[in-house]
Amino acid sequence: MEKQSAENEMNLVRPRLKAPRAAAIAGIVFSCLFISILVLVRVSVPYDLAETGTWIQENCKTVGFAMGLVPFAGIAFLWFMAVLRDRVTHEDRFFDTVFLGSGFLFLAMLFICSSLALAVMVIYRYNPELMKELGVYRFVRILIYEIMHVYAMRMAAVFMGLTCTLALRTRIFPNSLAYLGFILSTILLLSGGHMEWTPLVFPIWIMVVSVHVLIVKSSPAS
């Protein structure tokens, strides 16, 4: 009797974990962390690629703190992907493959940029002159910019577009938010890092969608 009761309880828990509400919570956590990371980095590091790294002495702790948030943002994003994928797998394999690929590539490049930033700050603090002479700082600075703004954010745009397509098929959030997502993902895809604050489009859109889903799913009428 107790065994049957435990099985029934597990059957009740599993649908809750797969529900859109779980994705909404994960999306909100990711959005808050990623927005914090982007803002902290943007106000601490000059956008000019020609700068020589003088910001490290003044803002090293701020940027280091931002990089420390990256793993937690990645975990929240993985959870967000996992819950959404529960619906994607009922659509088709092609859609599922691109959905997973774009999400994983975005995360991988985000982690690479974070690791490079931490490495260059540590090396710069110990031997700044050597880095300047060899051009290491300039190389890593441009590398981080290209990976993050040109490649990672374009993968985020693809992920956003696929999530909007998923929404149109499953009604996980209103069509109006899906169409807005298509427009924003196109801007993110075509910007190529030429607009300074463009990367904020991705987490802000996920935040809006997640809050909407959470409110709708938590309302008494739902």
N, C-alpha and C positions, 0 to 999 in steps of 0.2 A: 504493500500500500504506500509506504514511504517512498519507494523507488518510483512508483508511478507518479506520485505527487511532484517529485524532483524533476522528472521528465517533462511534466506539464509546465512547470515553472521555467525550464530551459526553453521550451517552445514559445513561451510568452516573451522571454527576454530577447531571443534572436530577431524577431521582427522589429523590435524597438531599435536594436543596433543598426538595422538595415534601413530604417525609416529616413525620410528626407530631413527630419529634425536633427538627427545625428550629423548629417552633412552640414546643416546650417550652423551648428555649434562649432564644428571644426573649421568651417569657412570664416566665421567671426574671429576665432583665435588666430588663424593664419593671417587674416587681413590686418588685425591690430598689430601683430608682430612685424609683418612685412612693411606696413606703413611706417612704423617706428624706425625700422632699419633704414629705409630709403630716406626719410627725413633727417635722421641723425647723420647719415653719410653726406647727404647733399649740403647741409649747413656747415659741415666740418671740413669737407674736401672741395677745393676749387674745381669748377667744371672745366676749366682751361687745361687741356692736355699738355701745354707747354710749361706748366708750373713745375717747380723743382723739388717739391716735397717738404717745404718749410712748415706746412700744416701739421706734420707729424709731431713736432715738439709741443705744440699747443693743444692739439685735439686727439692725441694718441689714445687716451683713455676713453673718450667718447666713441671713437670709431671701433676700438676694441670691444666695448660694451655692445655696440650694434652687431659686430660679427659674432659675439657670443649668443645673440638671439637667433642667429640663422638656423642652427640645428633644431631648435624648438619650432620655428616657423615651418621647417621642412617636415617635421613629424605631423604637425597639424594639417599640412597640405596633403600628405600621404593618406591621412585618415579621410580627408575630404574627397580625395580621388577614389578611395576604396568604397565609400558609401555610394558615390555616384556610379561607379562601375557596376554595382549590383544591378542597376537598371540598364546599363549599357549592354551587358552580356545578353540581355533578352532582345537586343536589336539585331546586330550583325557583327561578324568577326572583323570586317574591314574597319568599321567605325570604332570597335573596341581597340584594335591595334593602334590606330592613329591617336586615339584618346590617351592610351597608356604611354605611347612613345613620346608624345609632346609633353606630357606631365613629367615623365622621368627625365627627359632631356633638360627641361627647365630646372628641375631640382638639382641635377648633376652639375649644370653650369653655375647655378647659384652657390653650391658648395665649393666649387673650384675657385670662383671669384673671392669667396670669403677666405679660403686658405691662402691664396696669393696675397691678399691684402694684409693678413696677419703676418705672413712671412716677410713681406717687404718692410713692415713697420719694425719688426724685431731686428732685421739686418740693418736698417737705416739708423736705429738708435745706437748700435754698436760701432758701425763704421760708415758714416754718411758720406765721407769724402771718396771712399773706394767705390761706392755705388754710383756716385756722380761721374767719376772718371770712366768707369766701364759702361756707363749708360744703362745699368741694370734697372734703376728706378724708372727711367723713362720707358724702357721696354715693358716692364711689368704693369706700369700705369696704363699704357695704351692697350696691352693685352686684356686687362680687366675690363676696360671700357668696351672693347670690341666684343668680348664674350657676353658681357652683361646686357649692353644696350642693343647690339646688333643681332645676336643669336638667341640669348636666353629670353629676352622680351618678345621676340618673334615666335618662339615656341609657346610662350604664355598667350600670345594672340591666337595661335592655332588651338590651344586648349580652351580658350574662352569661346571661340567660334563653335567648337564641338560641343561644349556644354550648352550653348544656346540651341544647337540642333537637337540635343537630347531633350531640352526643355520643351521644344515644339512637339516632340513625339510623345513625351510622358506627362506633360502638364505639371512638371515639378514646380515651376513658377510661371507667371503670366507671360503671354506672347510679347507684350510691350517691353518687358525687361530683356527678353530674348533678342528682339530687334535692336534695342539699344546696345546690347552686347555685341551684335554683329557690326554695328557702326564703330564702336569703340575698339573692337579687335582689329578692324581694318585700319584705323588710325595708328594703332600700336604696331601693326605689321608694316606699314609704309613709312613710319617716322624714322626708323633706322638710327635712333639715338640723337637726332638733330634737335629735338625739343627736350629741354632740361628736365621737366617734371612729368614727362609722358609716362614713365613706368608706374606712376601712382594710379593710372587708369585701371590696371589689373586688380590690385587689392581693393580699391574703392568699389569697383563693380561687384566683386565677390562679396564684399561687406553688405552692399545694398540688397543683393539677391538673398544672402543668408539671413539677414534680419527679416526680410519679407517672409521667407519660408518658415522661420522660427515663429513669427507672430501668427501666421495663418494656421500652422500645425498645432500651436498651443492654445488657440482660441476655443471656447466651449462649443462653437458650432461645427468645428472641424472633426 
